[in-house]
Amino acid sequence: MTAWTAAEALPAALSGRLIAQALDAGFLAGRPLTGLAWLLAFGAVTVLGALGSRQVYPQLADVVEPLRDALTRRVVDATLRSSAADPAPPDTAALSRLTRQIETVRDSVAGQLLIVRQFAVTAVFVLIGAASLGTALLPLIGIPLALALLVFSGTLPPLARRQRALLRAEEDFARLAADTFGALRDVVACGAVRRSGTALEAAIEVQHRARTRLAALGTVRRLAVALGVHLPVALILLDAPRLVRGGLSAGDVVGALGYLTVSLEPALRTLVQGLGASGLRLTVALDRLAEASAPPPPPSPPAPLAEAVPVGSGLELDRVGFAYHPQAEPVLDGLSLTVADGEHLAVVGPSGIGKSTLASLLAGLTAPGTGTIRLGGAPLAALSAERLHAARVLIPQEAYVFGGTLRENLGYLCPGAGSAALDRTAQLLGLDGLLHRLGGLDAAVDSTRLSAGERQLVALVRAYLSPARLVVLDEATCHLDPAAEARVEDAFHRRPGTLIVIAHRISSAQRADRVLLMDTPAPALGTHRELLAGSAGYRRLVGNWSGPQAAAAGRRGPVG
C-alpha cells in the first residue's frame, strides 16, 4: 500500500515543478511547444497517480477485512456471554444492530486510511516540491499548514462529544416517540395527552439544540482549509516581488501556487470533511462496540422494599415544585398543603394551570422535582408499588373500560366483591340503568358502544369498590350531567377516606369541604365562602357560572 501510495502522490510531488518548467522553459521563453510538452508530462504523471489510486484498494481490503473478522468474533462472543448471564428474554435484534456497527467501523476505517495516508503523503511531497523551487517558500506554506492542522485537531474532541450528544438525543426521541404512539390509546384513556406532548416537545428541543451545537462547531473546519491553503496563497502573492528579487522566477511562484491549489487544497479539504464526518461515525460505532464487548457487570442485589406504611389517607405537600424541563417554567413552585384524613378537597383554576399535573403528583404517578409528598405520614417515594396501589386510586377524564364482562370491569380493583355489592354500588352511583340495559353483571362490554358518561360511571364504580382510602377524580365526571355528578360526588364524600376532585363545574367546589384555587401568582386555599370573599380569581371563575347560565349549569364549558 505504501508503494502504490507513493505512485498515487506523484502528481502532488511534481505538479508545481512541472508547471514552473512549462512557464519558465516554455511559454515565458517563447517556446510554446516546450511548454506544452511539460504540461503533457504533467498529464502523464496524473494518469500514473490514478493508476496508483486504483491499486491501493485491493491492498486496503487486506487491512480492513481481518479487522472486521476480529471485531465480529469478539462482539458475538461477548453478546452470547451477556445473553447467557441475563435471565431476561434475549434481544433478538441486538446482534443485527451490532453487525451494522461493525460494518460502519470497517467502512470508516477504510475511509480514514485512504484520507489520512493521502493527505500525509501529499503534504510531505508539497513541502519537498516547494523547497525545490525555493527555500523561501517553506515558511509561507509550512507555518499556516501547521496552524490549520492544530486548529482542526483541536476541534475533533468537542466534535466527537457533540456527535455523541446528538446521537443520544435522536435515540431518546425515537424511543419516547415509539413508546408514546404505541400506547396512544392508554395515554388518551389516562388523560396524559398534554403531559406526553410536553415530553415529546422537550425531547425535540434537546435534539434541536444538539444538532445546532454540532453544526456551529462544524463550521470551524472551514477555517482549517482557509488557514492551510488560502492564507499561504495570499502570502505568496503579497510576497511575490521579494521572492522574485531573491532569485525565484515567475514560473517558480506560479508553481508554488499550483502546489497549493492543485495538490494541497483537495487533500486538506478531503481530510477536514472526511475525518470530521466518517471519523465521528467511527468513534461512535467503536463506543457502541466497546459497550457490547465489555463483560456484563455482576448482578446487584435487589434493593429492599420500602417499609413505609401510610396511616390513614391524609395528604401533606411540603414545598412541592415540578417542571417538565429544567429550562421550562415550573408548573408548581413551592406548594405546601395539608389535606386531613377524610376531607373532601376540590381543585379549581384556569385551563393549563397544572391541575392534572397536581393529580398525577398526588397519585404518585409523577415524582416532584422538589419537595416531599406524604400520604398518611409516609413519603410517596418510600412506598412500594403494591402498597401505593392499595392506598390510592386515580380516575382520569377519559375513563378506561377494557374488553370483558361488566362484572370484571367493576370488580377489577376489588376481586372479592360479590354480586350484591356490585349491584348496590352500581345503584348508588347511577349505573343501574346500564346494568339493566346490558343484561346483568355477566354481560360482555364493548367500550365503543358505551357513551363517554357510561364509561366514566363504570370507572367510578370500580374506584368506589377499591380498598384505597385516597380517591383522586381528575375531571372524572365531566361527561355526566350536573345531577349525576352531584350524586357521584355525594357518594364518594360519604365513602370513608379522602377525596380530591379536580373540579369540572363550580358546583363541585360548592360541595367540597375546602377549595384549592390554582392561579397566579400564588394558589389560594379556603372554603367556598372564604374564597368568594378574599380571592378575585375565584370570583371570576364563579362569575362564569352566574346569571342566565345558572339554570343550565352543565351546558357551559368546564371551569378549568
ZAMARGU-4260 file (C-alpha; in steps of 0.2 Angstrom, whole numbers, plus 5000, padded with zeros to 4 digits):
<rodrens>
0) 5000/5000/5000 | 5014/5012/5004 | 5022/5009/4987 | 5006/5012/4977 | 5003/5027/4988
5) 5019/5035/4983 | 5014/5032/4965 | 4997/5040/4969 | 5006/5055/4976 | 5017/5058/4960
10) 5005/5072/4954 | 5006/5081/4971 | 5025/5079/4971 | 5028/5086/4953 | 5013/5097/4949
15) 5022/5113/4954 | 5039/5109/4947 | 5031/5104/4930 | 5020/5120/4929 | 5035/5130/4933
20) 5045/5122/4920 | 5031/5124/4907 | 5031/5143/4911 | 5050/5146/4913 | 5057/5135/4899
25) 5042/5135/4888 | 5029/5149/4887 | 5038/5163/4895 | 5054/5159/4885 | 5044/5160/4869
30) 5044/5141/4866 | 5026/5136/4867 | 5029/5118/4861 | 5041/5115/4875 | 5028/5122/4887
35) 5015/5111/4880 | 5027/5096/4882 | 5029/5099/4900 | 5010/5100/4903 | 5009/5084/4894
40) 5021/5077/4906 | 5010/5083/4920 | 4995/5074/4912 | 5005/5058/4911 | 5010/5059/4929
45) 4992/5062/4933 | 4987/5046/4924 | 5001/5037/4934 | 4993/5044/4950 | 4976/5037/4945
50) 4983/5020/4942 | 4991/5021/4959 | 4975/5025/4967 | 4966/5010/4958 | 4979/4998/4965
55) 4978/5005/4983 | 4960/4997/4985 | 4965/4979/4985 | 4979/4982/4997 | 4966/4991/5008
60) 4955/4976/5009 | 4969/4966/5016 | 4970/4978/5030 | 4951/4981/5035 | 4944/4964/5032
65) 4954/4955/5045 | 4949/4969/5057 | 4931/4966/5053 | 4933/4947/5056 | 4941/4950/5073
70) 4928/4963/5079 | 4914/4951/5073 | 4921/4936/5083 | 4924/4947/5099 | 4907/4955/5098
75) 4897/4939/5095 | 4907/4931/5109 | 4903/4945/5121 | 4884/4945/5116 | 4882/4927/5119
80) 4890/4928/5136 | 4879/4943/5141 | 4863/4934/5135 | 4868/4918/5144 | 4870/4928/5160
85) 4854/4938/5158 | 4838/4930/5164 | 4828/4942/5154 | 4822/4937/5136 | 4835/4939/5123
90) 4835/4954/5112 | 4835/4945/5095 | 4839/4962/5086 | 4854/4966/5096 | 4866/4956/5086
95) 4860/4963/5070 | 4862/4981/5076 | 4880/4976/5082 | 4884/4969/5065 | 4879/4985/5057
100) 4890/4994/5069 | 4904/4983/5064 | 4901/4987/5045 | 4902/5005/5050 | 4918/5003/5058
105) 4925/4993/5043 | 4919/5006/5031 | 4925/5021/5042 | 4942/5013/5045 | 4945/5011/5026
110) 4939/5029/5023 | 4951/5035/5036 | 4966/5026/5029 | 4963/5032/5012 | 4961/5050/5018
115) 4975/5051/5031 | 4988/5042/5021 | 4984/5053/5005 | 4985/5069/5015 | 5001/5064/5024
120) 5010/5060/5008 | 5003/5074/4998 | 5008/5087/5012 | 5026/5080/5013 | 5028/5080/4994
125) 5021/5098/4993 | 5033/5104/5005 | 5048/5095/4997 | 5042/5101/4980 | 5040/5119/4986
130) 5058/5118/4994 | 5065/5113/4977 | 5058/5129/4970 | 5065/5139/4983 | 5068/5138/5002
135) 5060/5155/5005 | 5043/5147/5001 | 5044/5134/5015 | 5039/5146/5030 | 5025/5154/5019
140) 5017/5136/5016 | 5023/5126/5031 | 5018/5138/5046 | 5000/5141/5040 | 4998/5122/5036
145) 5004/5118/5054 | 4992/5131/5061 | 4977/5124/5051 | 4981/5106/5057 | 4982/5112/5075
150) 4965/5121/5074 | 4957/5106/5066 | 4964/5093/5078 | 4958/5104/5092 | 4940/5103/5086
155) 4940/5084/5085 | 4937/5080/5103 | 4922/5093/5105 | 4915/5087/5089 | 4915/5069/5095
160) 4906/5074/5111 | 4893/5084/5102 | 4891/5070/5089 | 4888/5058/5104 | 4876/5070/5112
165) 4866/5072/5095 | 4865/5053/5094 | 4859/5051/5111 | 4846/5064/5108 | 4840/5056/5092
170) 4839/5039/5101 | 4830/5046/5116 | 4817/5055/5105 | 4814/5039/5094 | 4812/5028/5110
175) 4800/5041/5118 | 4790/5043/5102 | 4789/5024/5099 | 4783/5022/5117 | 4770/5036/5116
180) 4762/5032/5099 | 4762/5013/5104 | 4752/5017/5119 | 4742/5031/5112 | 4725/5023/5117
185) 4731/5021/5135 | 4738/5039/5135 | 4722/5046/5130 | 4712/5035/5142 | 4723/5041/5157
190) 4722/5059/5152 | 4740/5061/5149 | 4739/5068/5131 | 4746/5085/5137 | 4760/5078/5148
195) 4765/5066/5133 | 4765/5081/5121 | 4776/5091/5133 | 4788/5077/5135 | 4789/5075/5116
200) 4792/5094/5113 | 4806/5094/5126 | 4814/5079/5118 | 4813/5088/5101 | 4820/5104/5109
205) 4835/5094/5116 | 4838/5086/5099 | 4837/5103/5090 | 4850/5111/5102 | 4862/5096/5100
210) 4861/5097/5081 | 4863/5116/5082 | 4879/5115/5093 | 4886/5102/5082 | 4883/5112/5066
215) 4891/5128/5074 | 4907/5118/5079 | 4907/5110/5061 | 4909/5127/5053 | 4926/5129/5062
220) 4933/5115/5050 | 4931/5128/5035 | 4943/5139/5045 | 4956/5125/5044 | 4956/5125/5024
225) 4957/5144/5024 | 4972/5144/5035 | 4981/5129/5027 | 4978/5134/5009 | 4970/5151/5006
230) 4982/5160/5018 | 4998/5153/5010 | 4991/5158/4993 | 4988/5176/4999 | 5005/5177/5007
235) 5015/5171/4992 | 5005/5183/4981 | 5009/5198/4993 | 5027/5192/4994 | 5030/5189/4976
240) 5040/5204/4972 | 5053/5200/4986 | 5053/5182/4981 | 5057/5186/4963 | 5071/5198/4969
245) 5078/5184/4979 | 5080/5173/4964 | 5064/5164/4961 | 5057/5165/4944 | 5039/5169/4939
250) 5036/5151/4935 | 5043/5146/4952 | 5030/5157/4960 | 5016/5150/4949 | 5022/5133/4953
255) 5021/5136/4972 | 5003/5142/4969 | 5000/5126/4959 | 5006/5115/4973 | 4994/5124/4985
260) 4978/5124/4974 | 4981/5109/4963 | 4988/5097/4976 | 4986/5103/4994 | 4969/5110/4994
265) 4959/5095/4988 | 4969/5084/5000 | 4966/5096/5015 | 4948/5098/5011 | 4945/5079/5010
270) 4954/5077/5027 | 4944/5090/5035 | 4927/5084/5028 | 4931/5065/5029 | 4939/5065/5046
275) 4926/5076/5053 | 4911/5065/5047 | 4917/5047/5045 | 4929/5049/5059 | 4915/5054/5071
280) 4904/5039/5065 | 4919/5028/5068 | 4921/5035/5086 | 4903/5032/5090 | 4902/5015/5082
285) 4918/5010/5092 | 4910/5016/5108 | 4894/5005/5105 | 4905/4990/5101 | 4916/4993/5117
290) 4900/4993/5127 | 4894/4977/5119 | 4910/4969/5121 | 4913/4973/5139 | 4910/4959/5152
295) 4892/4960/5160 | 4893/4968/5177 | 4889/4957/5192 | 4871/4957/5196 | 4867/4969/5210
300) 4857/4963/5225 | 4839/4969/5224 | 4835/4984/5234 | 4825/4981/5249 | 4807/4986/5248
305) 4802/5002/5257 | 4794/4998/5274 | 4785/5014/5275 | 4766/5011/5279 | 4753/5025/5277
310) 4742/5028/5292 | 4726/5035/5285 | 4724/5044/5269 | 4729/5062/5274 | 4740/5071/5262
315) 4754/5083/5266 | 4763/5093/5252 | 4779/5102/5258 | 4786/5115/5246 | 4782/5104/5231
320) 4789/5110/5214 | 4788/5102/5197 | 4793/5107/5179 | 4793/5097/5163 | 4810/5103/5158
325) 4824/5111/5168 | 4823/5126/5157 | 4804/5127/5157 | 4793/5137/5169 | 4788/5127/5184
330) 4770/5121/5184 | 4771/5120/5203 | 4783/5131/5213 | 4784/5128/5232 | 4767/5122/5235
335) 4763/5117/5253 | 4746/5110/5258 | 4738/5098/5271 | 4723/5088/5267 | 4716/5080/5283
340) 4711/5061/5283 | 4693/5060/5277 | 4692/5078/5270 | 4684/5082/5253 | 4695/5095/5243
345) 4691/5102/5226 | 4704/5109/5215 | 4699/5123/5203 | 4708/5135/5191 | 4711/5141/5173
350) 4715/5128/5160 | 4733/5123/5159 | 4737/5129/5176 | 4743/5112/5182 | 4728/5104/5190
355) 4730/5087/5181 | 4749/5088/5185 | 4744/5090/5203 | 4733/5075/5202 | 4747/5065/5195
360) 4759/5070/5209 | 4746/5066/5222 | 4743/5049/5215 | 4762/5045/5214 | 4762/5043/5195
365) 4774/5058/5194 | 4788/5062/5206 | 4790/5080/5211 | 4806/5090/5206 | 4807/5097/5223
370) 4799/5095/5240 | 4790/5080/5248 | 4773/5072/5247 | 4767/5062/5261 | 4752/5050/5261
375) 4746/5045/5279 | 4763/5052/5285 | 4773/5041/5274 | 4783/5049/5259 | 4775/5043/5242
380) 4793/5039/5236 | 4796/5027/5250 | 4780/5017/5247 | 4782/5001/5237 | 4771/4999/5221
385) 4760/4987/5229 | 4757/4997/5244 | 4754/5013/5234 | 4741/5004/5223 | 4732/4998/5238
390) 4732/5016/5246 | 4725/5027/5232 | 4715/5027/5216 | 4716/5039/5202 | 4702/5041/5189
395) 4706/5052/5174 | 4695/5062/5162 | 4695/5048/5149 | 4689/5033/5158 | 4696/5016/5153
400) 4684/5001/5150 | 4693/4985/5144 | 4685/4971/5135 | 4677/4958/5146 | 4661/4957/5156
405) 4654/4971/5166 | 4657/4961/5182 | 4676/4960/5178 | 4677/4979/5174 | 4668/4984/5190
410) 4677/4972/5202 | 4694/4974/5194 | 4701/4983/5210 | 4691/4973/5222 | 4691/4955/5215
415) 4682/4948/5230 | 4666/4959/5228 | 4651/4949/5227 | 4636/4952/5215 | 4626/4961/5229
420) 4640/4973/5232 | 4642/4976/5214 | 4623/4979/5211 | 4622/4990/5227 | 4637/5001/5221
425) 4630/5002/5204 | 4613/5008/5210 | 4622/5021/5222 | 4632/5029/5208 | 4618/5028/5195
430) 4625/5014/5184 | 4610/5003/5187 | 4602/5009/5170 | 4617/5002/5160 | 4617/4986/5171
435) 4599/4983/5166 | 4601/4988/5148 | 4616/4976/5145 | 4608/4962/5154 | 4617/4960/5170
440) 4634/4959/5178 | 4640/4945/5166 | 4636/4954/5150 | 4650/4957/5138 | 4656/4975/5137
445) 4661/4984/5121 | 4668/5001/5126 | 4665/5008/5109 | 4646/5005/5111 | 4646/5015/5128
450) 4644/5033/5129 | 4658/5044/5137 | 4647/5046/5153 | 4644/5027/5154 | 4662/5024/5153
455) 4665/5036/5167 | 4652/5028/5178 | 4660/5011/5175 | 4677/5018/5181 | 4669/5027/5196
460) 4660/5011/5202 | 4677/5002/5200 | 4686/5016/5210 | 4672/5016/5224 | 4674/4997/5227
465) 4693/4998/5228 | 4700/4997/5246 | 4710/5013/5243 | 4706/5027/5255 | 4713/5041/5244
470) 4702/5044/5228 | 4708/5057/5216 | 4695/5062/5202 | 4703/5071/5188 | 4688/5078/5180
475) 4681/5061/5180 | 4663/5067/5180 | 4665/5079/5165 | 4653/5069/5154 | 4640/5067/5167
480) 4625/5079/5169 | 4625/5090/5185 | 4613/5079/5194 | 4623/5063/5190 | 4639/5072/5195
485) 4631/5078/5212 | 4625/5060/5215 | 4643/5053/5212 | 4652/5066/5222 | 4640/5064/5237
490) 4643/5045/5237 | 4661/5047/5237 | 4660/5061/5250 | 4651/5048/5262 | 4664/5035/5257
495) 4677/5033/5271 | 4694/5041/5266 | 4700/5057/5257 | 4693/5064/5241 | 4702/5075/5229
500) 4691/5082/5215 | 4699/5091/5200 | 4683/5101/5198 | 4674/5102/5181 | 4660/5113/5187
505) 4660/5126/5201 | 4646/5116/5209 | 4659/5103/5214 | 4668/5116/5223 | 4652/5121/5232
510) 4650/5104/5239 | 4668/5102/5245 | 4675/5105/5262 | 4688/5116/5256 | 4694/5123/5239
515) 4711/5125/5232 | 4712/5138/5218 | 4727/5136/5207 | 4730/5153/5200 | 4744/5165/5198
520) 4754/5172/5207 | 4750/5160/5221 | 4737/5147/5225 | 4723/5151/5237 | 4715/5139/5249
525) 4699/5140/5259 | 4681/5136/5259 | 4669/5142/5245 | 4663/5157/5255 | 4681/5162/5261
530) 4687/5162/5243 | 4672/5171/5237 | 4676/5185/5250 | 4695/5185/5248 | 4700/5180/5230
535) 4696/5190/5214 | 4702/5175/5204 | 4689/5163/5212 | 4676/5176/5210 | 4679/5177/5191
540) 4678/5158/5190 | 4661/5158/5199 | 4655/5173/5189 | 4656/5162/5173 | 4643/5151/5181
545) 4631/5165/5187 | 4617/5174/5178 | 4607/5165/5164 | 4619/5150/5164 | 4615/5145/5182
550) 4599/5136/5177 | 4608/5126/5164 | 4624/5123/5174 | 4632/5109/5164 | 4630/5116/5147
555) 4644/5128/5149 | 4662/5123/5147 | 4672/5117/5162 | 4680/5128/5175 | 4697/5123/5170
</rodrens>
